[in-house]
Structures are given as C-alpha cells and as structure tokens.
Amino acid sequence: MASIKLNLVLCSVIFSVLVCVNTQSVHRRFEYKYSFKPPYLAQKDGSVPFWEYGGNAIASGESVRLAPSLRSQKGAIWTKTPINFDWWEVDVMFKVTGRGRIGADGLAFWYTTQRGDYTGEVFGSSDRWNGLAVIFDSFDNDNKHNNPYIMAIVNDGTKVFDHKSDGSTQLLSGCLRDFRNKPFPTRARIEYYLNTLTVYFHNGMTNNEADYELCFRAENVQLPRGGHFGLSAATGGLADDHDVIHLLTTSLHQQQQPGGQQMSADEQQKLSQEYQEYQKKLEQQKEEYRKEHPDEVRDKEGEMDDWFESDGQRELRQIFQGQMQIHDVLRDLNKKVDEVIGKQMNSLSMLTAVYGHTQGQPIQPGAAPPAQIPSLPIGRHDWDALVANNQIMINTIAELKGFIIEVSRKSDSLLASGGQAGAAGGINPQFLTEMRDSVLQVKQTVNGVAQRLVAQPAAQASCPDVSCVSFTSLLLVVAAQLSLMFVYSLYKERKEAQAKKFF
C-alpha cells in the first residue's frame, strides 16, 4: 500500500509539471485589509475594520446599508489606506430592493486617488474624481428607457458628471442589466489586469456562485496607482434600499517560471514516457492487490453500491414519492367530497320535508315527521322579540332557582337546629312560660281598657266645649314660629356662603 501511495504522489507531481511547462500564470492573493464580509462585518462600536463610512450609511453585522429607502439619502464607505498593488479583482455582492416599479438613484463602485465625499453629488460621492467609477444606475434621467444600466466612467479629475444624459456621453463601456428586487443577491466582479478592465455580472436569479456573464470588456484603460476603493449610493424622489453584503479584493500578480528556463522537446517526451510507465505500474499493482484480497475488494464494492444510487433508482424513487403525495391529496379530497355530499343530502331531505308539509301532502311511511315550522314570513323584529323573551325566561328561571336553593338551605338549617334542641331534651320550659305570661299580660291590659271605656259616661267621654287656648294666642304662637324659621334660614344661607369662599 505504501508503494501505491508513493506512485500516486509521483504521478501527480509529474502531471503538474507537464501542465505548468512553458506557461505564464497569474498569482492571486486575497487582500483582507481591503475587504469586508459577514458575519461580524461591523464591530460592537459600529466600526468596520480598515474602512470608514459616513453620511446616511449604516453598518451591521451582516451588511452595510449605504442608503435606506427614504428620499434624498446619501452614504458611502471607503478604505482607510490606498492599495499597494497594480492589478486587482473586486467581487461585490449587493442588493437593491424597493416597493416601487422604478428605483432611484443607484449604487457606484469607486477606485480613485483620493477618497470622495460621503454626501456627494454623484451617487453619494464627489464629482470630478480621478480614477474609475463603475455605476449601477437604476433611474432613467434621459427618459430613453435604458435603465437599470451598468457603466464604467474614467475621469482625470476635470470632467463633471452629466446627470441629464445619465453619463451616456462620458461612459467607457456598459451593459443593460436589471439588478433590482432579485430573489438572491446580485454580484459584480470587476477585474483590472494588464490595463484591461473586465466586468462580470451575476443577475441574482440563482444561488449558484458561478453564474456570471460578461457585461463588458475595455482595453487600454490607464488608471492611477495607489488609489482607494469605495462604495456609495444615493436616493432621490424615489427610494430603494442599497445594501452591500460583501466586498472581496484579490490582488493579481504575474508569475513566470523561475529563471526563465524552458524545457526542450526531448525532456518533455522523456517525462511523458516516465508518466506512462508509472501509470502502467500502478495498474499492475492494483490488479495484484485485487487478486490477493478478493474478499476485501468485494466488501468495499458492496459498500459503495449501498452508498450510491444509480440514475434509474433515483428517478424511480422520485416517481414513487410523487405518487405517494398524489395519493395522499386524493384521499383528503375524497373525504372532503364525502362530507359535502352528506351535507347536501341532509339539506335536500329537510327541504323536501318542508315542501311536503307546506303543500299538505301526507308523509311517506317510515319517514321522520317534519319539524313544526311557523307560518311564513317571519320578520326580523319577531325573531328578535322571540330571542329577548327567551332570554328573560332563562334569567327568571335562574333567579327562581336561586331563591328556591336559599329557602331550602334555610329550612335545612332550621330543621338541623330543631333536631339538635330536641336531642338535647326538648323545648325549653322557661321560654314557654315567659311567652305565656307575656300573652296573659297583654290580654289583661286589653280587658282593662275595654271595661274603663264601658264604665265611663258618654258626657265625660266627649271633649269639652270650652277651649283652653284663645284665637289670639294661637296666632301669636304661629307668628313666632314663622319668624324663628325665617331667621334660621337666613343664618343657614350665610353659613353656606362663608363656607363656599374657602373652595
């Protein structure tokens, strides 16, 4: 087994040498100081390592929102230090989303000698820039119906961006691509290598990272060295959310074969023969190993068969799963149909019974008698009155039930107390004696009053004719009483008025 592994290593080395012979490759290096990506894109204090943002930009752990979906918003993010390599490739993943059918204004990628403003006039950055701008314009200013549009503009620091024509007279190259409201994030790969600018675009319709298409390619593009990377966005009368999920920077370097030496044709042929010989030896050793260990090879082959399934097996499994799902749906549908049919049959029988009752037809033997239906039509107020009377009857019955329960409870308590008294020795004799004496005393008093009225003469029983009080005295007493009542009312009103002053 060790010899087999060694032969495999030698074969791979020889193959790599044959592939790399007489070729010039590009060395790629990821530059983390000029990149940001989730998770933990922003720190706890809100800062992004090696980057600075401002304006209306908001940084979170998952993305940087350059401009929110509000009117007249601008924001940007820039690298703190300039780059120290000539050729580069930048992968930008972003999302531009909004509720409107038309968005505004757009997003831009910058490579400039100086960092731009955070609230500038050109998509959130400064005008008259020196370097490259790749603009993702989503608003149609020139009304030519050619937006959303991706374009590249190179400026030497003297040109002013033409907003009215959407920069159509200044652009280096561009392509018409829609990047708004996609199911997946859209991506742009911007490559600048050997003075050639290439832009690839991912439309965000799939989640496959390899679904890039060429947007445009421009040659003989001269960009200044040592520039800054930046991203900016802006909104106008219409608004979109401009979110950047990541920006990954890769530096590109030319890589040649060390010493500039090239292999001759004889050496290449010699290496090819050695590679073929090693392949033959490896196949012979594999055959010998299979012959010496047939059981182990069979077990491994069986395990591999269990691990993987063929295309036919996979198709059959998918068909079976689909049929099972269809069967479940049909079974549920059958239940629903049976329920609907049952309800329809019940309704039909009730309507038939009602119709036969109203027409005076005799009921078929064996059929259930129809319910008593009141004479039609029944008004809404009649139904409300019936419901109200029914509720009143229910409340009255509930009150009556409570009263009966209370009477029953008191009766039970009286019976229980009487039973306890009887068990203790009967009714108290002293209580009966007192009641008897009281009744006798009342009876004697009544009899005495009756005898006195009978014995008194009629003349003495009548009231005297002469009055003890004269009419003048009666008037004086009434006048004095009225004056006292008047004085008391005045006194009371004065007290009330004084008491109101404190409130």
JOLINGI-V521161 format. One record per backbone hydrogen bond with DSSP energy under -0.5 kcal/mol. CO is the residue of the C=O (numbers start at 1). NH is the residue of the N-H. E is the energy in kcal/mol with one decimal. If there is no record, write none. Layout:
BEGIN
co=[CO/CO]
nh=[NH/NH]
e=[E/E]
END
This chain:
BEGIN
co=[1/2/3/4/5/6/7/8/9/10/11/12/13/14/15/16/17/20/23/25/26/27/29/30/31/31/32/36/43/47/47/48/50/52/54/54/58/61/63/63/64/64/65/67/68/70/73/74/75/76/77/78/87/88/89/90/90/91/92/92/93/93/94/95/95/96/97/104/105/105/106/107/108/109/110/111/112/120/121/122/124/125/129/129/130/131/132/133/133/134/135/135/136/137/137/138/139/148/149/150/151/152/152/153/155/159/161/162/163/165/167/167/173/175/175/177/179/186/187/188/188/189/189/190/191/192/193/195/195/196/196/197/198/199/199/200/201/201/202/204/207/208/210/213/216/218/220/221/227/228/229/230/231/232/233/234/236/238/240/241/241/242/242/243/243/244/246/247/247/248/249/250/251/252/253/255/257/258/264/265/266/267/268/269/270/271/272/273/274/275/276/277/278/279/280/281/282/283/284/285/286/287/288/289/293/294/295/296/297/298/299/300/301/302/303/304/310/311/312/313/314/315/316/317/318/319/320/321/322/323/324/325/326/327/328/329/330/331/332/333/334/335/336/337/338/339/340/341/342/343/344/345/346/347/348/349/350/351/352/353/354/355/356/357/364/371/377/379/380/381/382/383/384/385/386/387/388/389/390/391/392/393/394/395/396/397/398/399/400/401/402/403/404/405/406/407/408/409/410/411/412/413/414/415/416/417/418/419/420/421/421/422/428/429/430/431/432/433/434/435/436/437/438/439/440/441/442/443/444/445/446/447/448/449/450/451/452/457/458/470/471/472/473/474/475/476/477/478/479/480/481/482/483/484/485/486/487/488/489/490/491/492/493/494/495/496/497/498/499/500]
nh=[5/6/7/8/9/10/11/12/13/14/15/16/17/18/19/20/21/23/25/255/28/253/251/32/34/249/35/247/46/43/49/51/80/78/57/76/65/41/60/65/66/244/58/242/70/73/235/56/233/54/231/52/252/192/250/92/190/248/94/188/245/246/186/97/243/181/241/240/138/139/234/136/232/134/230/132/228/124/123/125/120/122/131/157/113/155/111/135/153/109/137/151/107/148/149/103/141/177/137/175/135/172/173/133/131/128/163/167/166/168/170/171/152/150/177/179/96/94/202/92/190/191/200/90/198/88/196/220/221/193/198/218/191/215/216/189/203/213/187/184/209/211/212/201/199/197/222/223/83/112/79/110/77/108/75/106/72/236/242/97/243/66/67/95/245/64/93/36/249/91/31/89/29/87/27/25/260/261/268/269/270/271/272/273/274/275/276/277/278/279/280/281/282/283/284/285/286/287/288/289/290/291/292/293/297/298/299/300/301/302/303/304/305/306/307/308/314/315/316/317/318/319/320/321/322/323/324/325/326/327/328/329/330/331/332/333/334/335/336/337/338/339/340/341/342/343/344/345/346/347/348/349/350/351/352/353/354/355/356/357/358/359/361/360/367/373/379/383/384/385/386/387/388/389/390/391/392/393/394/395/396/397/398/399/400/401/402/403/404/405/406/407/408/409/410/411/412/413/414/415/416/417/418/419/420/421/422/423/424/425/426/425/432/433/434/435/436/437/438/439/440/441/442/443/444/445/446/447/448/449/450/451/452/453/454/455/456/461/462/474/475/476/477/478/479/480/481/482/483/484/485/486/487/488/489/490/491/492/493/494/495/496/497/498/499/500/501/502/502/503]
e=[-2.2/-2.3/-2.3/-2.2/-2.3/-2.4/-2.4/-2.3/-2.3/-2.5/-2.4/-2.3/-2.1/-2.3/-2.0/-2.1/-0.6/-1.0/-0.5/-2.1/-0.5/-2.3/-2.9/-0.8/-0.9/-0.5/-1.3/-2.6/-1.7/-3.1/-0.5/-2.1/-1.9/-3.1/-1.1/-1.5/-3.0/-1.7/-2.6/-0.5/-1.0/-2.7/-2.5/-2.2/-2.4/-0.6/-2.2/-3.5/-2.2/-2.1/-2.5/-2.7/-2.0/-3.0/-2.7/-0.6/-2.9/-2.5/-0.5/-2.5/-2.5/-1.3/-1.7/-0.5/-2.7/-2.5/-3.4/-0.6/-2.4/-0.8/-1.7/-3.8/-2.0/-2.7/-1.8/-2.9/-3.9/-0.6/-0.9/-1.9/-1.7/-2.4/-0.7/-1.5/-1.9/-2.4/-2.5/-0.7/-2.6/-2.9/-0.8/-2.2/-1.9/-0.7/-2.7/-0.6/-1.2/-0.6/-2.4/-2.4/-2.7/-4.2/-0.9/-1.9/-2.2/-0.6/-1.0/-2.0/-1.2/-1.7/-1.3/-1.3/-2.5/-2.8/-0.8/-0.6/-0.7/-2.7/-3.1/-2.9/-0.6/-0.6/-2.7/-2.8/-2.8/-1.9/-0.9/-0.5/-2.5/-2.1/-0.5/-3.1/-3.2/-2.7/-1.4/-2.3/-0.5/-1.9/-1.7/-1.9/-0.5/-1.3/-1.9/-2.9/-2.4/-3.1/-0.7/-0.7/-2.4/-1.8/-2.2/-3.0/-2.7/-2.5/-1.9/-1.6/-1.1/-1.7/-0.6/-1.8/-0.7/-2.1/-0.9/-2.9/-0.6/-2.4/-2.3/-2.0/-0.5/-2.7/-2.6/-2.3/-1.9/-0.6/-3.5/-1.4/-2.0/-0.9/-2.0/-2.3/-2.3/-2.4/-2.0/-2.2/-2.2/-2.2/-2.1/-2.5/-2.4/-1.7/-2.1/-2.5/-2.1/-2.1/-2.3/-2.5/-1.9/-2.1/-2.5/-2.2/-2.0/-2.2/-2.1/-1.8/-1.6/-2.2/-2.6/-2.3/-2.3/-2.5/-2.6/-2.4/-1.9/-1.9/-2.1/-1.9/-2.3/-2.3/-2.6/-2.6/-2.2/-2.5/-2.6/-2.4/-2.3/-2.4/-2.3/-2.1/-2.3/-2.6/-2.3/-2.2/-2.5/-2.2/-2.2/-2.3/-2.4/-1.9/-2.2/-2.4/-2.3/-2.2/-2.3/-2.6/-2.4/-2.3/-2.4/-2.5/-2.2/-2.4/-2.5/-2.3/-2.0/-2.4/-2.3/-2.2/-2.4/-2.6/-2.4/-2.1/-2.4/-1.8/-2.0/-0.7/-1.8/-0.6/-0.5/-1.8/-2.2/-2.5/-2.3/-2.3/-2.4/-2.7/-2.1/-2.0/-2.4/-2.5/-2.0/-2.3/-2.6/-2.5/-2.0/-2.4/-2.8/-2.3/-2.1/-2.5/-2.5/-2.3/-2.2/-2.6/-2.5/-2.2/-2.4/-2.7/-2.3/-2.0/-2.5/-2.8/-2.2/-2.3/-2.9/-2.5/-2.0/-2.3/-2.7/-2.2/-1.5/-0.6/-1.1/-0.9/-1.3/-2.1/-2.2/-2.0/-2.1/-2.3/-2.2/-2.0/-2.0/-2.3/-2.1/-2.1/-2.4/-2.2/-2.0/-2.1/-2.4/-2.0/-2.0/-2.3/-2.1/-1.9/-1.8/-2.4/-1.6/-1.4/-1.0/-1.5/-1.9/-2.3/-2.2/-2.1/-2.6/-2.6/-2.1/-2.2/-2.4/-2.2/-2.0/-2.1/-2.5/-2.1/-1.9/-2.1/-2.2/-2.1/-2.3/-2.1/-1.9/-2.2/-2.2/-2.2/-2.1/-1.7/-0.9/-0.5/-0.8/-1.2]
END
